Amino acid sequence: MHAISGRRTMLRDDLPAGQDARRGEAEAIAQAYRAAHRGDDRAALVAAISDALADLDAAEERTAATRRVVSHGFVRGRVSAP
């Protein structure tokens, strides 16, 4: 497996133990996708990636919405210059 650390791709086995703490969770999720797709590894992988991309899009939208609210709050709270 690979992980991306900054701009350098590293083998998962090269990562410190703290960064690899979720390996068991990832394996359980992978098994759940594989079971849901009746052992079809390719279909399970495509479904997992599709779900991850959908989650990423949702997180980016929440971040953008938060930035808009914060920006709006700064504009409303601005003090006029004398």
C-alpha positions in Angstrom: 0.0 0.0 0.0 1.0 3.6 -0.5 0.4 6.7 1.4 1.0 10.3 0.3 3.0 12.4 2.7 3.3 15.9 1.4 4.6 15.6 -2.1 6.4 12.3 -1.5 4.8 9.0 -1.9 5.9 6.5 0.7 5.2 2.8 1.2 2.7 2.3 4.0 5.3 0.1 5.8 7.7 3.1 5.9 5.2 5.3 7.9 5.6 5.7 11.7 3.2 3.6 13.8 1.2 6.7 14.8 0.3 7.5 11.2 -0.7 3.9 10.5 -3.0 3.6 13.6 -6.1 3.3 11.4 -4.9 0.3 9.4 -7.3 -2.0 11.2 -10.2 0.3 10.6 -9.3 0.5 6.9 -9.1 -3.3 6.7 -12.6 -3.6 8.3 -14.0 -1.1 5.8 -12.4 -2.9 2.9 -13.8 -6.2 4.0 -17.3 -4.6 4.3 -17.1 -3.3 0.8 -15.8 -6.6 -0.5 -18.7 -8.5 1.2 -21.2 -6.0 -0.1 -19.9 -6.7 -3.6 -19.8 -10.5 -3.1 -16.0 -10.7 -3.3 -15.6 -8.6 -6.5 -12.5 -6.7 -5.5 -12.7 -4.3 -8.4 -16.3 -3.3 -7.8 -15.6 -3.0 -4.1 -12.6 -0.7 -4.8 -14.6 1.5 -7.2 -17.4 1.8 -4.7 -15.0 2.7 -1.9 -13.3 5.3 -4.0 -16.7 6.8 -5.2 -17.8 7.0 -1.6 -14.6 8.7 -0.5 -14.8 11.2 -3.3 -18.4 12.0 -2.4 -17.4 12.5 1.2 -14.5 14.7 0.1 -16.9 16.9 -2.0 -19.3 17.2 1.0 -16.4 18.2 3.3 -15.2 20.8 0.8 -18.7 22.2 0.5 -19.0 22.4 4.3 -15.6 24.1 4.5 -16.7 26.6 1.8 -20.0 27.3 3.6 -18.1 27.9 6.9 -15.7 30.3 5.2 -18.7 32.2 3.7 -20.3 32.5 7.2 -17.1 33.6 8.8 -16.4 36.1 6.0 -19.9 37.5 6.3 -19.4 37.9 10.0 -16.3 39.9 9.5 -18.0 42.2 7.0 -21.0 42.8 9.3 -18.7 43.5 12.3 -16.5 46.0 10.5 -16.1 49.4 12.2 -16.4 52.4 9.9 -13.4 54.6 9.6 -13.8 58.1 11.0 
